[in-house]
Amino acid sequence: MSFLFACIFMYLNGRHSDRTGERARHLGLLLAALAVPQQWIAYLLLVLMVGLN
């Protein structure tokens, strides 16, 4: 089920970054979230990133 949410959020995040022209900011936040060693914290950061944009 989490993969379904991840796909939906990635699509929405991509649409938002294209619409606002904030691609570098979106990519930087994604890389920061992936650099976190605990997987649940990285997932939480990604979800928050999409919700805040």
N, C-alpha and C positions, 0 to 999 in steps of 0.2 A: 504494500500500500504506500509506503514512503517513496518508492520509486515513481509512482504515479504523481504524487505531490511534487517531487523534484522536477519531473518533466514539465508540469504545468507552471511551476515557479520559474524555471529556466526560460520557458517561452515568454512568459509575461515580463521577466527581467530584460530579455533581449528586445522585446517590443518597446519597453520603456527607454532603454538606453539608446535605441535608434531614434525614437521620437524626440528625446531631449538632447541628444548629442553628447551624452556623458559616458561615452564608451570607456575612456581611460579610468574614470572613477569607479565604474561598475567592475571592471577587470581587476583593479587594485583591491577592491573589497573582497572579491572572490579569491584572489591569491592569498590575502591575509587570512581568510577563513580556512583555506586549505593548508596553511602552514601550521595550524594549531594541532598539537599531537593527539589530543583526545578527540575521538571521532564525534561524540555527542555534542561537544562544544562547537566544533566546526559546523555541524548540521544546524545547531541553534543560531549561530552567527549568519549562516546563509539564509535561514528563514527570516531572521530579523532584517537582514539587508534588503530582501525583497519587500518586506512589509514597510520599511521606512522610505523606500524610493518611490 
